[in-house]
């Protein structure tokens, strides 16, 4: 019967352990998966058990990859799906990972959309149309996007006016400032009304 001969911590990924069967590398496990298993040096496994552990190892690595991807910044469900497809994981593995991440609250498209809009309007204001385009590119459904935008309920003219005040020093010439605002997705009539509002104030 195959026997576990070595369990060693990986150098590049110190949260994973390499498992050797009969002196040959067979699979790796995360520290959590290993501690929850009954695997120890000397453990005997059937051929079927070795194959099952190799399958679970692949699932575990995919989950770790997804967690690292989310740690860079929050992600939409579609982004995680696309990322794991690029890594060539099976559809069933991807579905399981998305389900696990959703259960623990790390994937929530509605919350993601609301946070994206809030951060954008705080740091780099955009028009509603530009925000829609960004969120669609991130794979969010139209219903989720429309719901998130409806909840913000902001005055777009006021957004443009604040952006004008913020960028006037950078673009002292009115034409260049208007061109910048247009690149952020705002329409000419919105920009014109924002300038008028600032003049009135």
Secondary structure, DSSP 8 states (H G I E B T S, - for coil): -EEEEEEEE-SS-TTEEEEEETTEEEEEEEHHHHHHS---TT-EE-HHHHHHHHHHHHHHHHHHHHHHHHHHS---HHHHHHHHHHTT--HHHHHHHHHHHHHTTS--HHHHHHHHHHHHHHHS---HHHHHHHHHHTT--HHHHHHHHHHH---HHHHHHHHHHHHTTTT-SHHHHHHHHHHTT--HHHHHHHHHHHHH-
